[in-house]
Amino acid sequence: MDKQIVLITGMSGAGKSSAMKALEDLGFNCIDNYPKILLPALEELLASQDPAYDRLALSVSSHDYIDFVNFFDAKDHPLTVVFIDASDEELLLRYRFTRRLHPLILSGVASTVEDAIEIERDSFKLLEETMKDTIHIDTTRLTPQALVNMLRPYFKNQSEPEFGITFQSFGFKHGLPLDADIVIDVRFLANPFYEPELKRLTGNDASVYQYVMEREETKHFMERLVSYLDFVFQSYSEQNKNHMTVAIGCTGGQHRSVSVTNYLYEHYKDQYKVFKSHRDLSRRNDAV
């Protein structure tokens, strides 16, 4: 596929870092404050066949911006520029609230935040002719989430599902997964552990999977669980959450939780970007 290159620039404090985080969540490989001295190295990235660099976002300062534009023009490579702005009053308030130093103060170009904002604003005014096809976003009255919402239509990758889900089986006797967004307890389902021929097998074995999943109580439960998850996944996706973990637990993490996790993975793999893991499957099969 053709590489998609995005250049993020704009007023310091306007939200360039938030824009970069949004692009990272949308699948871009993001490099913040890329120094112009390393521009020659970009040629290697542009020539790379590594799919990790098919979507690349670079954040650059006002002083370096024109060098990057000229570089991509010389390479005749398509470039999308996003200019993040905010009113001078809002920028001043943000710096006073966070008590961070403006980059131009750190570099010795300015001695106060007011001077730094004025100098940076003037430098961008001189570059207005190079910004005719630029996406301008004013964050003066935007929350970080609203900024994400504005960027998504431009850069959402339509070729694959964006919302990701990890289904993870586990055993309650080994503790809850710390990163779980939803925990499903399936210890009420019939336990293959008590069947001598199934005891040493796991939910990855067909005989155990069938024992768990083909029972009427499991079918009724899964119908209700899938209906619940459908609603939750859709709602979270609409709120721009990019990933969530659903943990399914039984006592030892060997039979029931593994079977249900495998079922959910197969059920949702064509709808979302889905992953699965069986946290406790490598533990000894000595738990009910």
NUKE-832753 format. One record per atom (N, C-alpha, C, O): residue in three letters; x, y, z. Coordinates in steps of 0.2 Angstrom, whole numbers, plus 5000, padded with zeros to 4 digits. Example, Ala and Ser with C-alpha at 12.3 -4.5 7.8 and 13.67 -1.06 7.14 Angstrom:
BEGIN
ala506649725039ala506249785039ala506649845039ala507149835042ser506449895035ser506849955036ser506450005039ser506750065040
END
This chain:
BEGIN
met500449945000met500050005000met500450065000met501050065002asp500250124997asp500550184998asp500650215005asp500150205009lys501250245006lys501350265013lys500950325014lys500850375010gln500650335020gln500250395022gln500650435027gln500750405033ile500850495025ile501350535029ile500950595032ile500650625028val500950605038val500550665041val501050705045val501450675049leu501050765044leu501450815048leu501050855052leu500650895050ile501150845059ile500850885064ile501250945066ile501850935068thr500951005065thr501351065068thr500851115071thr500251095071gly501051175073gly500551215076gly500851255082gly501451245083met500451295085met500651325091met500851285097met500451235098ser501351295100ser501551255106ser501051265111ser500851325113gly500851215114gly500251215119gly499551205116gly499051205120ala499551205110ala498851205107ala498551135106ala497951125106gly499051085107gly498751015107gly499050965102gly498750915100lys499750985100lys500050935096lys500150865098lys500050815095ser500350865105ser500450795108ser499750755108ser499750695107ser499250795110ser498550755110ser498350735103ser498150675102ala498550775098ala498450745091ala498850685089ala498650645086met499450685091met499950635090met499650565093met499650515091lys499450575100lys499150515103lys498550495099lys498450425099ala498150535097ala497550515093ala497750475087ala497450425085leu498250495083leu498450465077leu498750395079leu498750345075glu499150395085glu499450335087glu498850275088glu498950225086asp498350305091asp497750255092asp497450235085asp497050185085leu497550275080leu497250265074leu497650215069leu497550205064gly498250195072gly498650155069gly499350185066gly499650155062phe499450245067phe500050275064phe500650265069phe500550255075asn501250265066asn501850255069asn502050335070asn502250365066cys502050355077cys502150425078cys502850445081cys503050405085ile503150495078ile503750515081ile503650585083ile503550635078asp503750605089asp503550675092asp504250715091asp504750685093asn504150775090asn504750825089asn505350795085asn505850795088tyr505150765079tyr505650745075tyr506150795073tyr505950845070pro506850785074pro507350845073pro507450845066pro507550795062lys507550905063lys507650905056lys508350885054lys508550865048ile508850875059ile509450845057ile509450775055ile509950755052leu508950745057leu508850675055leu508350665049leu508150615047leu508250715045leu507850715039leu508150665034leu507750625031pro508850655033pro509050605028pro508850535030pro508750495026ala508750525037ala508550455039ala507850445037ala507650385036leu507450495035leu506750485033leu506750445026leu506250415025glu507250455022glu507250425016glu507250345017glu506950315013glu507550325022glu507550255023glu506850225025glu506650175023leu506550265029leu505850245031leu505350245025leu504950205025leu505450295021leu505050305015leu505150245010leu504650225007ala505750215010ala505950165006ala505850095009ala505850045006ser505650095016ser505650035019ser504949995017ser504450025016gln505049925017gln504449885016gln504149865022gln503649825022asp504349885028asp504049865034asp503349905035asp503349965034pro502849865035pro502149895036pro502049935042pro501649975042ala502549935047ala502449975053ala502550045051ala502350095055tyr502850065045tyr502950135043tyr502550155037tyr502650205034asp502050115036asp501550125030asp501150195032asp500950225028arg501050205039arg500650265041arg501150295046arg501150265052leu501350355044leu501850385048leu501650455050leu501450495046ala501750475056ala501550545059ala502150575062ala502450545066leu502250635060leu502850675063leu502650735066leu502250775063ser502850755072ser502650815075ser503350855074ser503850835076val503250925072val503750965071val503651035073val503051055074ser504151075075ser504051145077ser503951195072ser504051175066ser503851255073ser503751305068ser504351315065ser504351335059his504951315068his505551325065his505751275060his506151285055asp505551215061asp505751155057asp505251145052asp505451105047tyr504651165052tyr504151155048tyr504251155041tyr504151105037ile504551215038ile504651225031ile505151175029ile505151155023asp505651155033asp506151105030asp505851045029asp506051005024phe505351025033phe505050955032phe504550965025phe504550915021val504251015024val503851025019val504251025012val504050995007asn504851055012asn505251055007asn505550985005asn505650964999phe505650955011phe505950885010phe505450845006phe505650805001phe504850845008phe504350795005phe504150824998phe503950784994asp504150884997asp504050914990asp504550894985asp504450874980ala505250894988ala505750864984ala505750794982ala505950774977lys505450754986lys505350684985lys504750674982lys504550614980asp504350724980asp503650714977asp503250664980asp502950624977his503250664987his502850614991his502250654994his502350704997pro501650624993pro501050654996pro501150665004pro501350625007leu500950725006leu500950745013leu500350775015leu500050815012thr500050755021thr499550785024thr499750825030thr500150805035val499650895030val499850935036val499250955040val498750975038val499350945047val498850965052val499151015056val499651005059phe498751075056phe498951135060phe498551135066phe497951155065ile498851135072ile498451135078ile498551205081ile499151225082asp497951245082asp498051315084asp497551325090asp497151275092ala497651375094ala497251405099ala497351475100ala497851505097ser496851505103ser496951585104ser497551595108ser497751555112asp497851655107asp498451675111asp498251675119asp498651655123glu497651695120glu497351705127glu497351635130glu497551615136glu497051585126glu497051515129glu497751485130glu497851445134leu498151495125leu498851465126leu499151495132leu499551455136leu499051555133leu499351585139leu499151555146leu499451545150leu498451545146leu498151515151leu498351445152leu498551425158arg498451405147arg498751335148arg499451335151arg499551295155tyr499851375148tyr500551375151tyr500551405158tyr500951375162arg500151445160arg500051465167arg499851415171arg500051405177phe499351375169phe499051325173phe499551265173phe499551235179thr499851245168thr500351185169thr500951205171thr501351165174arg501151265171arg501851295173arg502351255169arg502951255172arg502251235163arg502751215159arg503151275155arg502851325154leu503751265153leu504151315150leu503951305142leu503951255140his503851365139his503751365132his504451345129his504951365131pro504451305123pro505051285120pro505451345118pro506051335118leu505151405116leu505551455114leu505951485120leu506451525119ile505651485126ile506051505132ile506651455133ile507151475135leu506551395132leu507051345134leu507651355129leu508151345131ser507451375123ser507951385118ser508251455118ser508751465114gly508051495122gly508351555123gly508051615118gly508351665118val507651595114val507351645109val506851695112val506851745110ala506551675118ala506051715121ala506251715129ala506451665131ser506051765132ser506151765139ser505451765143ser505451745149thr504851775140thr504251765143thr503751725139thr503951715133val503251695142val502751655138val502451705133val502351685127glu502251765135glu501951815130glu502351825124glu502151825118asp503051835125asp503451845119asp503551785115asp503551785109ala503551725118ala503651665115ala503051655110ala503151635104ile502451665113ile501851655109ile501851705103ile501651685097glu502051765104glu502051815099glu502551795093glu502351805087ile503151775095ile503651755090ile503451695086ile503551695080glu503151645090glu502951585086glu502351605081glu502351575076arg501951645083arg501351665079arg501551695073arg501351685067asp502051745074asp502351785068asp502651735063asp502651745057ser503051685066ser503451635061ser502951595057ser503051585051phe502351575060phe501851545056phe501551585051phe501351565046lys501451655052lys501151695048lys501551705041lys501251705036leu502151695042leu502651695036leu502551635032leu502851635026leu502351585035leu502251515031leu501551505029leu501451445026glu501151555029glu500451545027glu500351515020glu499851475019glu500751535015glu500751515008glu500851445008glu500551415003thr501151415012thr501351335012thr500751295015thr500851235015met500251325018met499751295021met499051295018met498551295021lys499051305011lys498451305008lys497951245008lys497351245009asp498351185008asp497951125009asp498051095016asp497951025016thr498051135021thr498151105027thr497551095031thr497051135030ile497551045035ile496951035040ile497051085046ile497551065050his496651135047his496751175053his496251155058his495651155057ile496451155064ile496051135070ile496151185075ile496751185078asp495651215077asp495751265083asp495451235089asp494851215090thr495951225094thr495751185100thr495551235106thr495551205112thr495451295105thr495351345110thr494751315115thr494751325121arg494251295111arg493651275115arg493551195115arg492951175116leu494051155113leu493951085112leu494251045118leu494851065121thr493950995120thr494250945125thr494650905121thr494650895115pro495150865124pro495550815121pro495150765117pro495350745111gln494550745119gln494150695116gln493850725110gln493750695105ala493650795110ala493350825104ala493850835099ala493750825093leu494550845101leu495050845096leu495150775092leu495150775086val495050725096val495150655093val494550645088val494650615083asn493950665090asn493350655086asn493450695079asn493150675074met493750755079met493850795073met494350755069met494350765062leu494850725071leu495450695067leu495250625064leu495450605059arg494750595068arg494550525066arg494350525058arg494550475055pro493850565056pro493650555049pro494150565044pro494150535039tyr494650605046tyr495250615041tyr495650555040tyr495950535035phe495850515046phe496350465046phe496150395048phe496550355049lys495550385049lys495350315051lys495450275045lys495350285040asn495750215047asn495950165043asn495350125041asn495150085045gln495150125035gln494550095033gln494650025031gln494149985030ser495250005030ser495449935028ser495449885033ser495349825032glu495349895040glu495349845045glu494949875051glu494849935051pro494649835055pro494249855060pro494749895065pro495249875066glu494449945068glu494849995072glu494849965080glu495349965083phe494249955082phe494149935089phe494349865090phe494249815087gly494849855095gly495149795097gly494849765103gly494749805108ile494849705104ile494549665109ile495049605111ile495249565106thr495249605117thr495649545119thr495149505124thr494949525129phe495049435122phe494749395126phe495249345130phe495649315127gln495249345137gln495749315140gln495349265146gln494949285150ser495549205145ser495349155150ser495849165156ser496449175156phe495549145162phe495949145168phe495649105174phe495049085173gly496049085179gly495749045184gly495749095191gly496249125192phe495149095194phe495049135200phe495549125205phe495749165209lys495749055206lys496249035211lys496849065210lys497349075215his497049095204his497649125203his497649205202his498149235201gly497049225204gly496949305204gly496649335198gly496649305193leu496349385199leu496049425194leu496549455189leu497049485191pro496449455182pro496849495178pro496749575180pro496249595180leu497349605180leu497349675183leu497149725177leu496849775179asp497149705171asp496949745165asp496249735162asp496149765157ala495849695166ala495249675163ala494749735164ala494649765169asp494349745158asp493849795158asp493149765160asp492749795164ile493049705158ile492449665160ile492749595163ile493149565159val492449575168val492549505171val491949465170val491449485173ile491949405167ile491449365167ile491549295171ile492049265169asp491149285175asp491249225180asp490849165177asp490249165176val491149115175val490849055172val490848995176val490848935174arg490949005183arg491048945187arg490448905188arg490448855191phe489848935186phe489248905187phe489048845182phe488648805183leu489448855177leu489348805171leu489648735173leu490048725178ala489348685170ala489548615172ala490348605171ala490648635166asn490648575176asn491448575176asn491648505173asn491548455176pro492048505167pro492348445165pro492848415169pro493048355168phe493048455174phe493648425178phe493348365182phe493748315183tyr492748355183tyr492448295187tyr492348235182tyr492148185184glu492448245176glu492448195171glu493148165170glu493548195167pro493248095172pro493948075172pro494248075165pro494848085165glu493848065160glu494148065153glu494348135151glu494748145146leu494048185154leu494148255152leu494648295157leu494848355155lys494748275163lys495048305168lys495748335166lys495848395168arg496148295163arg496848325161arg496848355154arg497348375152leu496248365151leu496248405145leu496048475146leu495948495152thr495948515141thr495848585142thr495248605137thr495048565133gly495048665138gly494548695133gly494748695126gly494348715121asn495448695125asn495648685118asn495548625114asn495648615108asp495348575118asp495248505116asp494548505114asp494048525118ala494348475108ala493648465106ala493148435110ala492648455111ser493348385114ser492948345118ser492748395124ser492148395126val493148435127val493048475132val492648535130val492148555133tyr492748565124tyr492448615121tyr491648595120tyr491248635122gln491548535117gln490848515116gln490548505123gln489948525123tyr490848475128tyr490548465134tyr490248525137tyr489748535140val490648585137val490448645140val489948685135val489448705138met490148685129met489748735125met489048705122met488648745120glu489048635122glu488348605119glu487848595125glu487348565123arg487948615131arg487448605136arg486948655135arg487148715134glu486348645137glu485848695136glu485948755141glu485848815138glu486148745147glu486248805151glu486848845148glu486748905149thr487348815145thr487848865142thr487548895136thr487748955135lys487148865132lys486848895126lys486448955128lys486449015125his486048955133his485549005136his486049065139his485849125137phe486549045142phe487049095145phe487349135139phe487449195139met487649095134met487949125129met487549175125met487749225122glu486949155124glu486449205120glu486349265124glu486349325121arg486349265131arg486249325134arg486949365135arg486949425134leu487449325135leu488149365136leu488349395129leu488549455129val488149365124val488349395117val487949455116val488149505113ser487249455118ser486849515117ser487149575122ser487149625119tyr487349555128tyr487649605132tyr488249635129tyr488349695129leu488749595126leu489349615124leu489249655117leu489649705116asp488749635113asp488649675107asp488449745109asp488749795106phe488049755114phe487949825116phe488549855119phe488649915117val488949825123val489449855126val490049875121val490249935121phe490149825116phe490649845111phe490449895107phe490849945105gln489849905105gln489649955100gln489650025104gln489850075101ser489450025110ser489450085114ser490150105115ser490350165115tyr490650065117tyr491350085118tyr491650105112tyr492050155112ser491450075106ser491750095100ser491550165098ser491950205095glu490950185099glu490650245098glu490950305102glu490950365100gln491250285108gln491550325112gln492250335111gln492650365115asn492550305105asn493250305103asn493650275108asn494250285108lys493450225112lys493850175115lys494150135110lys493850105106asn494850125110asn495150085105asn495250015107asn495349965102his495249995113his495349925115his495049915122his495049955126met494849855123met494649825129met494749755130met494849715125thr494849735136thr494949665138thr494349635142thr494149665147val494149575139val493649545142val493949475145val494149435142ala493949475152ala494149415155ala493649365157ala493149385160ile493749305156ile493249255157ile493549205162ile494149175160gly493249195168gly493649155173gly493249095175gly492649095176cys493549045176cys493348985180cys493748975186cys494149015188thr493748915189thr494148905195thr494848905194thr495248935196gly495048855189gly495748845188gly496048875181gly496648875180gly495548895177gly495748925170gly495948875165gly496348885161gln495648815165gln495848765161gln495248745156gln495448725150his494648735159his494148705155his493648755152his493548775147arg493148775157arg492648815155arg492848885153arg492548905147ser493248915156ser493448985154ser493748985147ser493749025143val494248935146val494548925139val494048915134val494048945128ser493548865135ser493048855130ser492648915128ser492548935122val492448955133val492049015132val492449065128val492149095124thr493049075130thr493549125127thr493649105120thr493549145115asn493649045118asn493749015111asn493149035107asn493149055102tyr492549025110tyr491949035107tyr491849105105tyr491649125100leu492049155110leu491949225109leu492449245104leu492249295100tyr493049225104tyr493549245099tyr493249225092tyr493249265087glu493049165091glu492749145084glu492149185082glu492049205077his491749205087his491149235086his491249315084his490849335079tyr491749345086tyr491849415085tyr492449425080tyr492549485079lys492849375078lys493449395075lys493349425068lys493749465065asp492749415065asp492549455059asp492249525059asp492149555055gln492149535066gln491749605067gln492249655070gln492249715068tyr492749635073tyr493249675077tyr493949655076tyr494049595074lys494449695078lys495149665078lys495149625085lys495249655090val495249565085val495149525091val495749485092val496049455088phe495949475099phe496449435101phe496249395107phe495649405110lys496549335108lys496449295113lys497049275117lys497549265114ser496949255123ser497549225127ser497249185133ser496649195135his497549135135his497349095140his497949095145his498449055145arg497749135150arg498349155155arg498549105159arg499149095160asp498149055161asp498349005166asp498348935163asp498448885167leu498348935157leu498348865153leu498948825155leu498948765155ser499548865156ser500148825157ser500248795164ser500748765165arg499748815168arg499848795175arg499648725176arg499248695171arg499848685181arg499648615182arg498848615182arg498548655185asn498548565179asn497848555179asn497648515185asn497448455185asp497648555191asp497548515197asp496948555201asp496948545207ala496648595197ala496148645201ala495448625198ala495348615192val494948635202val494248625199val494048685196val493448685194
END
